[in-house]
Amino acid sequence: MPRLAPAHTNPIDYHIVYGPRPDGPLIGFYAGQPIAAAIRDHFGRRFVYDGIAPRRRDGKYDVSQLQPGEWIAEPGLLYHIESDRPARAA
C-alpha cells in the first residue's frame, strides 16, 4: 500500500511574522497598506524589508522560494531577519 505524503511539508504558518509592528521609516505602500523599512515581531526580533513575497499561480505564498532568514508579513511583504535577539528596553 502506498504511503500518503503530507500535502504541505513546509506550512506557510512557519514563515509568517507574528505580530509585526513598524520599526523604521515608511518607504511605500503595497495593497493599500504601508511598507515599513523594518519591523519587529511579537518576540522583539527585527526584520528588514526585502521585497514582495513570491506567490504561486493560485495566489498562495510560495514558501519554497524563500531564502533562509526570509519571512512574510501581511499583506505579502518579504522581510529578512536582522537580529534574533529582542530589542533591549531603554
N, C-alpha and C positions, 0 to 999 in steps of 0.2 A: 504494500500500500504506500503511495507517495506521501511524503511529508508536505504539509502546507506551510509555506513561508509566510511570515508576517507581512502584511501589506506595506507597512512603513517601519523599517528598522531604525530610522532616524527621524522621529516625530518632530514636527515644527515646534512643539512646546519647549523643546530643549534649546531652541535658538532665538527665543523671544526675550527682549529686555523686559524685566519685571518692574513695574512702577517707575518708568522713566520720567525724569524732570530735567529741564534745561540747566546747563552748567557752562554756558558760553553764549556768545552773541548770536542773534538771529541772522541767518545767511540766505534765507529764501523761503519759498512756500512750495508744498507738494500736496496735491489732492486737497487744496484748501486749508492745509494745516501748516503751521510754521516749522521750519527746519532750524534746529539749534546746532551750532558748530560742535558742541559737545553736550553730553547728557550724563546724568548719574542715575543708577538704578536704585531700587529699594534697599540694597545692601551697601550702597555708597561707592560702588565701583564706577570708574569714569570711562566713558566711551567717546570716541571722536568720529564725526561724520565721515562716511566713506562713499556714499552714493545711494542709488536706488536698489532695493533688494531684487534679485533675479526671480522671475516667475516662469512657471510652466505654461504651456498652451492653454490649459484650463483656468489660468489666472491664479492658481495657488502658488505659494512660495516654493522655489526650487532650492531646497536646502542642500542638495548635492553639489551646488555651485558655490557654496560658501567656503571661504578660506578659513584656516584655523584662526580663532580670535575674532571672527566676524559674527555679529548679532543683528537681529532685526527688531526695529521699533516701529509700531504702528504710526502712520498708515502705509508702511512699506519702505522705511528708510533703513539704510545699511550703515552700521557703525562698527568700528573695531575697538576692542578693549585696549585702553591705555594703561590702566592700573587695576590689579586685582585687589588692592588694598583700599579699604574705605577711607574717605576724607577724614582728617583729624578735626576735632572741634577747635575753634579759635580761642 
